[in-house]
Amino acid sequence: MNKFAVSVVVAATLASPLLAQAQVRADASLSNFSYTLVDLLPNDGIVPSLTIVAPAGFAGASQISANLRQYGGTLPSLDDNRAQFTTRYNRDIKASLDSAAGKSSASVTGTDFASLQFRTTASTTSSVAGTRRAHASVSSSVVEFVLSPGTQVSFFADFKGSASTAKPASSLFREDVDIEGSFSLVGYVQDRAIGGDSKVIRVKAANGYYDASPPAMVSTKERFSLTFDNNSALSSNLDLKFALNSSADSEYYSMLPLPVPEPATTAMLLAGLGLVAGAARRRRKIQGN
């Protein structure tokens, strides 16, 4: 085996583990919930309060899902899903998937509002399998809060998100990582919506998917808030919703058509091949003598 062939074999051997271990990953969490109250009508004789009252209808609950997909390439196709829903007032829930294609997990934990914690994680293993996609989502509703008349409430929580790709844009992989947190607060008086607030936070990293690609790695931490003013003379029922989604996609695209080389590049390649062939002939003559 000549030196060129040995070099190719060594390079391929070293590259294979890297391809098998490279991962794209998305992580998101929501924690440290709290709230503050402000008296909008100091002279109305009503002390600002936020109380817990069991609603007559829908009760807050959680739902989560985890999904892994693999298709194309040489490995078997995979499409695995997990979805779970909690019962009335129960928010503790977890689900996870783990395979050679990647990992996906989602959870909601906490015994009360202050101790609530949301978490989603999605990652794929980038290899010649073709396309791999991991997704995790979690959402929860809190509907048992009742706000006193003439009171402003502000809810707070810490959002954390990190998204990372594993390969440079020049590699044979396209990678896309996306995290989204969406939060809303609506106040109702006698079943009529009288106002609300919402917030969306998005974190994105990618290589190869866009002409103007986002960064290969992004991490953020934000203390977000939702605020609602109950200016009515009646108590207001509150509906809070929190949702996190993490997605990680990797696609091996070496089968795409190769670009046609420029004439100058072709000429240089032919010249190089001629030099290699000439050297080989001279070596055979020397060995024959």
Backbone torsions as a table, in degrees:
resi	resn	phi	psi	omega
1	MET	NA	126.8	-177.7
2	ASN	-76.2	172.4	-174.4
3	LYS	-64.6	-35.7	-179.6
4	PHE	-62.7	-45.4	-179.6
5	ALA	-64.5	-40.0	178.1
6	VAL	-61.5	-41.8	180.0
7	SER	-61.5	-41.9	179.7
8	VAL	-62.8	-44.9	-179.6
9	VAL	-63.1	-44.2	179.9
10	VAL	-62.9	-43.9	-179.7
11	ALA	-62.3	-42.7	179.6
12	ALA	-65.8	-38.6	179.5
13	THR	-64.7	-41.4	-180.0
14	LEU	-71.1	-33.4	-176.3
15	ALA	-75.2	-33.3	-174.6
16	SER	-57.3	-48.5	178.2
17	PRO	-60.6	-35.0	179.4
18	LEU	-64.4	-42.2	178.8
19	LEU	-63.7	-39.5	-175.2
20	ALA	-72.3	-26.8	-173.4
21	GLN	-101.1	-14.5	-177.3
22	ALA	-63.5	133.9	-178.5
23	GLN	-131.1	147.3	165.7
24	VAL	-108.8	143.3	-168.8
25	ARG	-145.1	144.2	176.0
26	ALA	-133.6	127.6	178.5
27	ASP	-129.0	137.4	176.8
28	ALA	-143.2	145.8	178.2
29	SER	-147.2	157.8	179.8
30	LEU	-141.6	124.6	-175.2
31	SER	-157.2	-177.3	178.0
32	ASN	57.6	54.6	179.2
33	PHE	-76.1	141.8	176.5
34	SER	-159.7	173.7	176.7
35	TYR	-151.5	158.6	174.9
36	THR	-130.6	153.1	179.4
37	LEU	-120.6	142.9	176.6
38	VAL	-129.4	132.3	179.5
39	ASP	-81.9	109.6	-179.3
40	LEU	-79.2	-22.2	-179.1
41	LEU	-129.0	80.0	-174.1
42	PRO	-60.1	-23.1	-174.4
43	ASN	-100.5	10.9	-177.7
44	ASP	-87.2	-3.2	178.0
45	GLY	77.5	6.7	-179.3
46	ILE	-105.1	127.3	178.8
47	VAL	-80.9	126.3	179.7
48	PRO	-57.1	135.7	-179.0
49	SER	-153.3	152.2	172.7
50	LEU	-129.5	109.5	-174.3
51	THR	-113.9	161.8	178.6
52	ILE	-102.5	120.7	180.0
53	VAL	-130.6	127.4	179.4
54	ALA	-66.0	121.6	-180.0
55	PRO	-71.5	152.8	179.9
56	ALA	-74.5	-29.2	-177.4
57	GLY	-103.9	-121.8	-177.1
58	PHE	-61.3	135.4	176.4
59	ALA	-110.7	143.5	-178.1
60	GLY	-58.9	146.0	-180.0
61	ALA	-156.1	-179.0	179.9
62	SER	-125.1	154.3	171.2
63	GLN	-143.6	144.0	-178.6
64	ILE	-138.3	158.6	175.3
65	SER	-148.9	150.6	176.3
66	ALA	-136.9	137.8	-176.8
67	ASN	-141.9	138.8	173.8
68	LEU	-132.2	133.2	177.4
69	ARG	-132.7	144.4	176.0
70	GLN	-144.6	129.5	178.0
71	TYR	-157.0	160.1	-175.8
72	GLY	79.8	169.2	178.1
73	GLY	76.6	-156.9	-172.3
74	THR	-100.1	-14.9	-177.4
75	LEU	-89.3	159.5	-178.6
76	PRO	-63.0	151.6	177.5
77	SER	-70.2	150.7	-179.1
78	LEU	-141.1	134.1	174.1
79	ASP	-147.6	98.6	-173.6
80	ASP	-122.7	133.9	-177.2
81	ASN	-132.7	146.9	170.8
82	ARG	-134.6	132.7	176.8
83	ALA	-141.3	135.4	-179.4
84	GLN	-140.1	149.0	177.9
85	PHE	-130.3	142.8	177.8
86	THR	-93.9	166.6	178.3
87	THR	-88.6	-178.1	-176.3
88	ARG	-49.6	123.0	178.2
89	TYR	66.7	-5.0	-178.6
90	ASN	-90.9	121.3	-177.3
91	ARG	-114.7	-12.3	-179.9
92	ASP	-72.3	120.5	-176.7
93	ILE	-161.7	143.9	179.8
94	LYS	-142.0	149.8	173.4
95	ALA	-153.5	146.7	179.4
96	SER	-154.2	152.1	174.3
97	LEU	-130.1	143.1	-179.6
98	ASP	-147.1	120.9	179.8
99	SER	-151.3	-179.9	178.0
100	ALA	-65.4	-19.6	179.6
101	ALA	-79.9	-24.5	-179.5
102	GLY	155.7	-164.6	-179.4
103	LYS	-136.2	149.9	179.0
104	SER	-149.7	128.2	-179.5
105	SER	-149.2	151.2	179.0
106	ALA	-148.3	146.5	-179.2
107	SER	-156.7	151.8	168.6
108	VAL	-130.6	127.9	178.4
109	THR	-134.6	162.9	177.7
110	GLY	133.2	139.3	-179.7
111	THR	-91.0	-19.6	176.7
112	ASP	-149.2	-179.6	-175.0
113	PHE	-59.2	-43.6	-176.5
114	ALA	-65.1	-27.3	-176.3
115	SER	-100.5	6.9	179.0
116	LEU	-60.1	139.3	174.3
117	GLN	-141.1	130.2	176.9
118	PHE	-112.3	144.1	178.8
119	ARG	-150.9	133.6	172.0
120	THR	-133.7	140.4	178.0
121	THR	-139.9	134.0	176.4
122	ALA	-141.0	132.1	178.4
123	SER	-148.3	150.1	177.0
124	THR	-124.9	152.9	172.9
125	THR	-97.0	116.5	-176.1
126	SER	-84.6	113.1	176.3
127	SER	-149.2	-172.3	-174.8
128	VAL	-76.3	17.9	177.5
129	ALA	-65.0	-22.5	-176.9
130	GLY	114.8	-111.8	-178.8
131	THR	-111.7	133.3	175.9
132	ARG	-130.8	137.3	-179.0
133	ARG	-136.9	133.5	177.1
134	ALA	-126.0	138.9	-179.0
135	HIS	-144.2	139.6	176.3
136	ALA	-139.0	137.6	179.9
137	SER	-142.7	151.7	177.5
138	VAL	-146.9	140.0	176.3
139	SER	-144.9	150.6	-178.0
140	SER	-149.6	146.2	178.3
141	SER	-117.1	139.3	174.7
142	VAL	-122.1	111.5	-172.7
143	VAL	-125.4	7.5	-175.5
144	GLU	-96.7	5.6	177.5
145	PHE	-82.4	137.8	174.6
146	VAL	-126.2	126.5	-175.5
147	LEU	-103.1	136.0	-179.0
148	SER	-67.6	157.7	178.3
149	PRO	-62.4	151.8	175.9
150	GLY	60.5	36.5	-175.9
151	THR	-132.2	139.9	173.5
152	GLN	-102.7	135.7	175.9
153	VAL	-122.4	140.4	174.7
154	SER	-127.1	124.7	177.0
155	PHE	-100.9	142.9	-178.0
156	PHE	-130.0	152.6	173.2
157	ALA	-162.5	156.9	178.2
158	ASP	-96.9	122.2	174.6
159	PHE	-102.1	132.0	174.0
160	LYS	-128.0	138.5	178.0
161	GLY	-148.4	141.2	175.2
162	SER	-140.1	136.6	-179.7
163	ALA	-134.5	132.2	-177.7
164	SER	-144.3	140.7	172.3
165	THR	-105.3	163.8	-172.4
166	ALA	-109.6	-22.7	-172.8
167	LYS	-116.8	150.1	174.2
168	PRO	-69.7	160.7	-178.0
169	ALA	-62.0	-20.9	-178.8
170	SER	-83.6	-3.0	-177.4
171	SER	-78.4	-178.4	178.9
172	LEU	-89.1	19.1	-179.4
173	PHE	-121.5	137.6	165.5
174	ARG	-102.8	130.3	-176.8
175	GLU	-131.9	140.8	-176.2
176	ASP	-143.9	123.7	-179.1
177	VAL	-126.2	131.5	-173.1
178	ASP	-139.9	132.5	176.1
179	ILE	-128.4	137.7	178.0
180	GLU	-141.0	132.0	172.5
181	GLY	-116.9	128.2	179.2
182	SER	-127.9	134.5	-172.2
183	PHE	-139.0	138.0	-179.2
184	SER	-143.7	151.7	178.5
185	LEU	-138.8	124.4	178.5
186	VAL	-128.7	135.5	177.1
187	GLY	-106.0	137.5	-179.1
188	TYR	-123.1	137.4	171.4
189	VAL	-122.5	116.9	-176.0
190	GLN	51.6	49.4	176.7
191	ASP	65.9	14.6	177.2
192	ARG	-114.8	126.1	179.3
193	ALA	-68.4	130.2	-179.0
194	ILE	-118.9	2.4	177.5
195	GLY	156.8	173.6	179.9
196	GLY	179.0	-174.6	-178.1
197	ASP	-151.5	153.2	179.8
198	SER	-147.9	161.7	-178.2
199	LYS	-152.4	138.9	174.9
200	VAL	-129.7	130.6	176.8
201	ILE	-122.4	129.9	-178.5
202	ARG	-128.9	137.3	177.4
203	VAL	-126.3	130.8	-175.3
204	LYS	-141.5	138.4	173.5
205	ALA	-137.3	147.8	-177.1
206	ALA	-162.0	160.6	164.3
207	ASN	-144.4	133.9	173.8
208	GLY	84.8	-12.3	-176.8
209	TYR	-86.3	-23.4	-172.5
210	TYR	-133.5	154.8	175.3
211	ASP	-64.1	-44.7	175.2
212	ALA	-105.9	84.9	-171.9
213	SER	-70.5	139.6	171.3
214	PRO	-63.6	171.0	179.2
215	PRO	-59.7	156.3	178.7
216	ALA	-74.2	-20.7	-179.7
217	MET	-147.0	130.6	-179.0
218	VAL	-136.9	139.1	175.5
219	SER	-140.9	137.1	-177.9
220	THR	-145.1	152.7	174.5
221	LYS	-138.6	129.5	-175.0
222	GLU	-143.8	133.7	173.0
223	ARG	-93.4	102.6	-175.6
224	PHE	-98.6	163.2	179.5
225	SER	-142.4	152.5	172.8
226	LEU	-125.6	132.8	-175.4
227	THR	-127.5	139.5	179.0
228	PHE	-140.3	135.1	177.7
229	ASP	-106.0	121.3	173.5
230	ASN	-97.0	92.7	-178.3
231	ASN	-89.7	2.9	-178.1
232	SER	-82.5	171.3	178.1
233	ALA	-89.2	3.1	-178.6
234	LEU	-119.9	159.8	175.3
235	SER	-67.0	152.6	-177.2
236	SER	-119.0	130.5	171.5
237	ASN	-81.2	137.6	-177.0
238	LEU	-110.1	144.1	176.3
239	ASP	-125.5	109.0	178.4
240	LEU	-107.1	139.1	176.7
241	LYS	-131.9	135.2	177.9
242	PHE	-128.4	136.5	-179.8
243	ALA	-145.6	140.2	174.7
244	LEU	-128.8	139.4	176.0
245	ASN	-134.7	132.1	175.8
246	SER	-125.5	130.3	-179.7
247	SER	-133.8	141.0	177.8
248	ALA	-138.1	122.6	179.9
249	ASP	-122.8	138.6	171.6
250	SER	-137.9	138.5	-175.9
251	GLU	-135.5	125.4	175.6
252	TYR	-90.2	121.5	-172.6
253	TYR	-126.9	37.8	-180.0
254	SER	-68.5	-15.5	-178.4
255	MET	-83.9	-0.4	176.6
256	LEU	-64.9	149.9	-179.4
257	PRO	-56.5	135.6	178.1
258	LEU	-76.0	144.9	178.8
259	PRO	-66.3	146.9	177.9
260	VAL	-75.2	125.4	-176.5
261	PRO	-69.3	151.9	175.4
262	GLU	-67.7	153.0	179.2
263	PRO	-55.0	-39.6	-179.6
264	ALA	-64.9	-37.8	178.6
265	THR	-65.6	-41.3	178.3
266	THR	-62.3	-41.9	-179.9
267	ALA	-63.2	-43.0	178.7
268	MET	-63.9	-39.2	178.8
269	LEU	-63.5	-44.2	179.8
270	LEU	-64.3	-40.0	178.8
271	ALA	-62.7	-42.2	178.5
272	GLY	-63.0	-42.1	177.8
273	LEU	-62.7	-37.1	178.0
274	GLY	-63.8	-41.7	177.9
275	LEU	-63.6	-41.7	179.2
276	VAL	-63.6	-41.4	-179.3
277	ALA	-65.9	-41.2	178.9
278	GLY	-62.9	-42.7	178.8
279	ALA	-62.3	-38.8	179.5
280	ALA	-65.3	-40.3	179.1
281	ARG	-64.3	-43.3	179.3
282	ARG	-62.7	-37.5	179.8
283	ARG	-64.9	-38.9	-179.9
284	ARG	-67.7	-38.0	178.8
285	LYS	-63.7	-42.7	-178.8
286	ILE	-64.0	-42.8	179.0
287	GLN	-65.6	-31.2	179.9
288	GLY	-71.7	-32.0	178.4
289	ASN	-77.6	NA	NA
